[in-house]
């Protein structure tokens, strides 16, 4: 590996570690601030806010995750269907293995008609996510 590539990889890894450590530091500082505020409220005799509000603020928004997942699955399904539909009838050489002399062995693979319908399964998963998202929105309203 070239020195510059190795250096870039090392810098990216170190930056990632520092970023994760800094995020953990910020979370810890926030927790300490909340703890100090609660202790000060106890000393003054003020009623403490319920902890559930803090948990609710940090909880994941399931509706947004369902919407995102549904759109991703739908996009992947449509893309897979269109790509395989365009490749129907074509033959590709796929590297299978190497023989005992180290020479590559290539295997011909035919894209048959009907393979494009594997994208329909992904489309169905995406639609089901979107249906659950829509039902959840109706219940909240």
C-alpha positions in Angstrom: 0.0 0.0 0.0 1.3 3.5 -0.9 2.4 5.6 2.1 -0.1 8.4 1.3 -3.0 6.0 1.1 -2.0 4.5 4.5 -1.6 7.9 6.0 -5.1 9.0 4.8 -6.6 5.8 6.2 -4.9 6.4 9.5 -6.1 10.0 9.6 -9.7 9.0 8.9 -9.6 6.3 11.6 -8.1 8.7 14.2 -10.6 11.4 13.2 -13.5 8.9 13.7 -12.2 7.9 17.1 -11.8 11.5 18.2 -15.3 12.3 16.9 -16.9 9.5 18.8 -15.0 10.4 22.0 -16.0 14.1 21.6 -19.7 13.1 21.2 -19.5 10.9 24.4 -17.8 13.8 26.2 -20.7 16.2 25.2 -23.3 13.6 26.3 -21.6 13.3 29.7 -21.5 17.1 30.1 -25.2 17.3 29.4 -26.0 14.5 31.9 -23.9 16.3 34.5 -25.7 19.6 33.9 -29.1 17.9 34.2 -27.9 16.3 37.4 -26.7 19.6 38.9 -30.0 21.3 38.0 -31.9 18.5 39.7 -29.7 18.7 42.8 -30.2 22.5 42.9 -34.0 22.0 42.6 -34.0 19.5 45.4 -32.0 21.9 47.7 -34.5 24.7 47.0 -37.5 22.4 47.6 -38.8 22.8 44.0 -40.6 19.8 42.6 -38.5 17.9 40.1 -39.6 17.5 36.5 -40.4 13.9 35.6 -37.6 11.9 34.1 -40.0 10.5 31.4 -39.8 13.9 29.7 -36.1 13.5 29.3 -36.5 9.9 28.0 -39.2 11.0 25.6 -37.0 13.7 24.1 -34.2 11.3 23.4 -36.3 8.4 22.2 -36.3 7.5 18.5 -39.1 8.7 16.4 -40.5 5.4 15.0 -42.7 7.1 12.5 -39.8 8.8 10.8 -37.8 5.6 10.8 -40.7 3.7 9.2 -41.0 6.4 6.5 -37.3 6.4 5.8 -37.1 2.6 5.7 -40.2 2.4 3.4 -38.8 4.9 0.9 -35.4 3.1 0.9 -36.9 -0.3 0.3 -39.2 1.1 -2.4 -36.3 2.8 -4.2 -34.1 -0.3 -4.0 -37.0 -2.5 -5.4 -37.7 -0.1 -8.3 -34.1 0.2 -9.1 -33.4 -3.6 -9.0 -36.5 -4.2 -11.2 -35.4 -1.7 -13.8 -31.8 -2.8 -13.9 -32.7 -6.5 -14.2 -35.4 -5.7 -16.7 -32.7 -4.0 -18.9 -30.3 -7.0 -18.5 -32.7 -9.8 -19.4 -31.2 -12.1 -22.0 -27.6 -11.0 -21.6 -24.8 -13.3 -20.5 -22.1 -12.2 -18.1 -18.8 -13.8 -17.2 -18.5 -14.1 -13.4 -15.2 -15.0 -11.6 -15.9 -18.3 -9.9 -12.5 -19.4 -8.5 -8.9 -20.0 -9.5 -7.6 -23.3 -10.8 -4.6 -25.0 -9.2 -2.2 -22.8 -11.3 -3.7 -19.6 -10.1 -5.6 -18.9 -13.3 -9.1 -17.5 -12.9 -12.1 -19.6 -13.9 -14.9 -17.7 -15.3 -18.5 -19.0 -15.4 -21.1 -17.6 -17.8 -24.3 -16.4 -16.1 -27.5 -15.8 -18.1 -29.9 -13.2 -16.8 -33.2 -15.0 -17.5 -36.6 -13.5 -18.0 -38.4 -13.3 -14.7 -35.4 -12.4 -12.6 -36.5 -8.8 -12.6 -39.5 -9.7 -10.4 -37.1 -10.2 -7.4 -37.4 -6.4 -7.2 -41.1 -6.7 -6.6 -40.4 -8.3 -3.2 -38.4 -5.3 -2.2 -41.2 -3.0 -3.4 -43.6 -5.0 -1.3 -41.5 -4.5 1.8 -41.3 -0.8 1.1 -45.0 -0.5 0.6 -45.7 -2.4 3.9 -43.5 0.0 5.8 -45.3 3.0 4.2 -48.7 1.4 5.1 -47.6 1.0 8.7 -46.4 4.6 8.7 -49.7 5.9 7.4 -51.7 3.9 9.9 -49.6 5.2 12.7 -50.2 8.8 11.6 -53.9 8.2 11.5 -53.9 6.9 15.1 -51.9 9.9 16.3 -54.3 12.4 14.7 
